[in-house]
């Protein structure tokens, strides 16, 4: 099942975005998962990737406890977007594990 998450960022912020894989029994190990991608697009259901604003490459923070991260570069323009996160699981099958809104606002400083 794909988790729905709403991300809010200030333009220029580069603090990593962390996702935690778990179920009713506890953490899901992601040590053998690969190709983590977070894509940001102005359309919730784009027909192509032509308008994609950015695709962030993800990385494993802690494989046994199911934590992965994405570090934005802080250059996404101020606007309301949508995102989804995909990876290849340990069976090498594509899996969308998160989606939702991705809002970038302008900071004061």
C-alpha positions, -999 to 999 in steps of 0.1 A, spaced: 0 0 0 12 35 -9 14 59 21 0 94 15 24 121 29 22 158 26 56 175 25 61 212 33 95 228 26 110 263 27 128 272 -6 165 267 -1 162 241 27 184 211 21 176 190 52 170 154 41 136 139 38 134 105 57 110 77 51 106 47 74 94 13 61 74 -6 87 43 -27 91 23 -42 120 51 -65 129 78 -38 130 106 -25 108 109 -37 72 146 -42 62 154 -23 30 191 -34 27 184 -52 -6 162 -24 -20 177 -2 -48 170 27 -71 152 50 -47 136 80 -66 115 109 -54 99 128 -83 82 162 -80 57 173 -106 30 201 -108 4 175 -119 -9 148 -96 -12 123 -124 11 135 -153 8 118 -187 45 120 -191 76 132 -172 81 163 -194 70 187 -166 88 169 -138 105 196 -117 131 173 -101 140 137 -95 159 131 -63 181 100 -59 175 83 -25 199 64 -3 197 39 25 202 55 59 197 23 80 188 -8 60 179 -32 88 155 -6 103 140 5 70 151 41 68 158 58 35 165 95 27 164 120 0 184 153 1 169 181 -19 192 208 -33 170 237 -23 164 250 -58 128 239 -64 107 271 -71 80 282 -47 47 264 -57 24 236 -48 34 203 -64 28 165 -61 54 138 -55 58 101 -55 86 78 -43 96 46 -59 122 19 -55 130 -16 -66 123 -40 -38 143 -72 -30 125 -90 -58 136 -63 -82 100 -52 -86 91 -15 -89 72 -3 -58 56 32 -52 59 35 -14 48 71 -9 30 99 -27 13 132 -18 17 169 -20 50 187 -20 46 224 -11 75 248 -13 71 282 3 94 313 5 112 318 37 117 352 53 155 351 54 
